[in-house]
Amino acid sequence: MAALGRLIATALALSLVATPAQAHGNFNGGDFYAGLLQPIYHPESLLAALALVLWSTQQTARAGFLACAGFTVAVALGSAMALLGQRLPGAEWGTRAAMLVFGPMAAAQLRLPAFAAAGLAALAGLAIGAAATAPEAAQITRPVLWTLGLGAGVALLGVYANQVVWRFQAFWMQVAVRIVGSWISAIGLLVSVLAAKRPPP
């Protein structure tokens, strides 16, 4: 089982370091839905956001809400900055750092004060929003709709994850959250190592 787990983690990590995918691709649903579905086409963003959201479920209700709200607003702000040409240096590494920070924090069930949780989540959101939008900026025709869609996507992720975890308060659910957090941190580490060794384009 351990060997199988390592194999799956390696396969996921290798899939995450492929050349940047264009979230629009052949999707013709409009910029709002392209933004909404962007994390599906960008697994690094999805895993970073999932790690943060899972960690938020382990906080107090107030801290968890502020973390998710701060994250959502910051994702939209980072996206808007990228669309306005204000690039955040190292935003891609900020996304990987979010996996490496929030994954272990979820695994360890680390709690923070409400405003500290919101501030940390907002920093991650800025990087994730910018990294998610910058590669797509040239294809986006309605930037406001894209940004609203991206913000709605991460907000829905937060709402659904919190509802699932808070609804099932059994011990196994808490263990599952910690396991997923540890897996995300392991994947984040593999992705970061592979990205660091990848020659620049």
C-alpha positions in Angstrom: 0.0 0.0 0.0 2.8 2.4 0.8 4.5 1.7 -2.5 1.2 2.3 -4.3 0.7 5.5 -2.5 4.2 6.8 -3.4 3.5 5.8 -7.1 0.2 7.7 -7.1 1.8 10.8 -5.5 4.7 10.8 -8.1 2.2 10.4 -11.0 0.2 13.4 -9.7 3.3 15.5 -9.2 4.5 14.8 -12.7 1.1 15.8 -14.1 1.3 19.1 -12.3 4.5 20.3 -13.8 3.4 20.0 -17.4 3.5 23.1 -19.5 0.8 25.7 -18.5 -2.6 24.7 -19.8 -4.9 27.3 -21.3 -8.1 27.3 -19.1 -10.2 28.5 -22.0 -9.0 25.8 -24.4 -12.1 24.7 -26.3 -14.5 25.8 -23.6 -17.1 28.1 -25.1 -19.1 28.8 -22.0 -17.9 32.4 -21.7 -15.4 34.1 -19.4 -17.5 33.7 -16.2 -17.7 29.9 -16.5 -14.1 29.7 -17.7 -13.0 31.5 -14.5 -15.3 29.3 -12.4 -13.8 26.1 -13.8 -10.2 27.4 -13.9 -9.0 25.3 -11.0 -10.0 22.1 -12.8 -7.5 23.0 -15.5 -4.9 24.1 -13.1 -4.3 21.4 -10.5 -1.8 23.5 -8.5 -4.4 26.1 -7.8 -7.0 23.5 -6.9 -4.7 21.7 -4.5 -3.5 24.9 -2.9 -7.0 26.1 -2.4 -8.2 22.7 -1.1 -5.4 22.6 1.5 -6.3 26.1 2.7 -10.0 25.3 2.8 -9.5 22.0 4.7 -7.3 23.8 7.2 -10.0 26.4 7.6 -12.4 23.7 8.7 -10.2 23.0 11.7 -10.3 26.6 13.0 -13.0 28.2 15.1 -16.1 29.2 13.2 -15.1 32.8 13.1 -11.5 32.1 12.1 -12.6 29.7 9.4 -15.1 32.1 7.9 -12.5 35.0 7.9 -9.9 32.8 6.3 -12.2 31.7 3.5 -13.5 35.2 3.0 -10.1 36.7 3.0 -8.9 34.0 0.6 -11.8 34.6 -1.8 -11.4 38.4 -1.9 -7.6 38.1 -2.4 -8.0 35.6 -5.2 -10.2 38.1 -7.0 -7.8 40.9 -6.3 -4.8 38.9 -7.6 -6.7 38.0 -10.7 -7.7 41.7 -11.3 -4.1 42.8 -10.8 -2.9 40.2 -13.4 -5.5 41.4 -15.8 -4.4 45.0 -15.3 -0.8 44.0 -16.1 0.4 44.2 -12.5 2.3 40.9 -12.3 3.2 39.4 -9.0 6.8 38.1 -9.2 6.9 34.4 -8.2 3.2 34.0 -8.1 3.6 30.4 -9.3 5.9 29.7 -6.4 3.4 31.4 -4.1 0.9 28.7 -5.2 3.3 25.9 -4.4 4.2 27.6 -1.1 0.5 27.5 -0.2 0.5 23.7 -0.7 3.6 23.4 1.5 2.2 25.7 4.2 -1.5 24.8 4.5 -1.1 21.1 3.8 1.1 20.5 6.9 -1.0 22.9 8.9 -4.1 20.8 8.1 -2.2 17.6 8.9 -1.2 19.0 12.2 -4.6 20.6 12.9 -2.8 23.9 13.7 -5.1 26.7 14.9 -4.4 30.4 14.5 -6.1 33.5 15.8 -8.9 34.7 13.4 -7.1 37.7 11.9 -3.8 35.8 11.5 -5.7 33.1 9.7 -7.4 35.6 7.4 -4.1 37.4 6.7 -2.2 34.2 5.8 -5.1 33.1 3.6 -5.2 36.4 1.9 -1.5 36.2 1.0 -2.0 32.8 -0.5 -5.1 34.1 -2.4 -3.2 36.9 -4.0 -0.6 34.5 -5.4 -3.1 31.9 -6.5 -5.3 34.5 -8.2 -2.4 36.0 -10.1 -0.9 32.7 -11.1 -4.3 31.4 -12.3 -5.0 34.4 -14.4 -1.7 35.6 -15.9 -1.4 32.7 -18.5 -4.9 33.4 -19.6 -4.9 37.2 -19.8 -4.5 37.4 -23.5 -7.6 35.2 -24.1 -9.9 36.9 -21.7 -12.3 39.2 -23.4 -14.5 40.1 -20.3 -12.1 40.5 -17.4 -14.8 41.4 -14.9 -16.7 38.2 -15.6 -13.5 36.1 -15.4 -12.6 37.5 -12.1 -16.1 37.1 -10.7 -16.1 33.5 -12.0 -12.8 32.7 -10.4 -13.8 34.2 -7.1 -17.1 32.3 -7.2 -15.2 29.1 -7.9 -13.0 29.3 -4.8 -15.9 30.5 -2.7 -18.0 27.5 -3.7 -15.0 25.2 -2.9 -14.8 26.7 0.6 -18.5 26.5 1.2 -18.9 22.9 0.1 -15.7 21.6 1.9 -16.8 23.3 5.1 -20.3 21.9 4.9 -19.0 18.4 4.3 -16.5 18.5 7.1 -18.7 20.2 9.6 -21.7 18.0 8.8 -19.7 14.8 9.4 -18.0 15.4 12.8 -17.0 11.8 13.2 -13.4 10.9 14.0 -12.8 9.4 10.6 -13.6 12.7 8.9 -11.1 14.6 11.0 -8.5 11.9 10.2 -9.4 12.1 6.5 -8.8 15.9 6.5 -5.4 15.4 8.1 -4.5 12.7 5.6 -5.5 14.8 2.6 -3.5 17.7 4.0 -0.4 15.5 4.3 -0.8 14.2 0.8 -1.1 17.7 -0.6 2.0 18.8 1.2 3.9 15.8 -0.2 2.7 16.6 -3.7 3.6 20.2 -3.2 7.1 19.2 -2.3 7.5 17.0 -5.3 6.1 19.7 -7.6 8.4 22.3 -6.1 11.5 20.1 -6.5 10.7 19.3 -10.1 9.9 22.9 -11.0 13.2 24.0 -9.4 15.1 21.5 -11.5 13.2 22.3 -14.7 15.3 24.5 -17.1 13.9 28.0 -17.8 12.0 28.3 -21.2 
